Amino acid sequence: MTETTPELQTELQNLSLAEGENWKDVKDFIPEKYITNAERVLGWKLGPTRIQVEVLKKIVSNEEAKSEKHIVAQAELGSGKTGMFCFAILRKLDLNRGLQALVFCDTMELTIQTAKEMSKLAGNDVRVWTAFRGEIKKINNEVEEGDPHIIVGTVG
């Protein structure tokens, strides 16, 4: 789990990261194994998009302020919004605990898509499940057995 220290917060505020710069430039804010998964499994070679940089700044700012403020981000399709909120959850995840995050989506299709993306970013040590139509299912069968760490679901 990555801790946000005052030094790290100052570094983030001074971060001049621009769209398309290398993902390694944000390794202090996102655990490197998740960045590696993003590059290897999802092909994210170009680095963070503008919306991802802005959301990352808000996430770390909220953590520093010990705030539970919501972050609303709107950007074009394929800009990495889902990946960034997945990173936000994954960076605080404690693999020794059970369920820690519930993600609600508008549709069953978006639920499945989001859960698959999160599972790919998380790798085989995080248990991501879906919940819809009265069923709860594990997304990645290669993950060890146990209660889910994250459930992505919808009411539909």
Secondary structure, DSSP 4 states (H G I P E B T S, - for coil): -----HHHHHHHHT----TT--GGGGTTTS-HHHHHHHHHHS---S---HHHHHHHHHHHHHHHTT----------TTSSHHHHHHHHHHTT--TTSS--EEEE-SSHHHHHHHHHHHHHHHGGGS-EEEEETTEEEES-TTSPSSS-SEEEE---
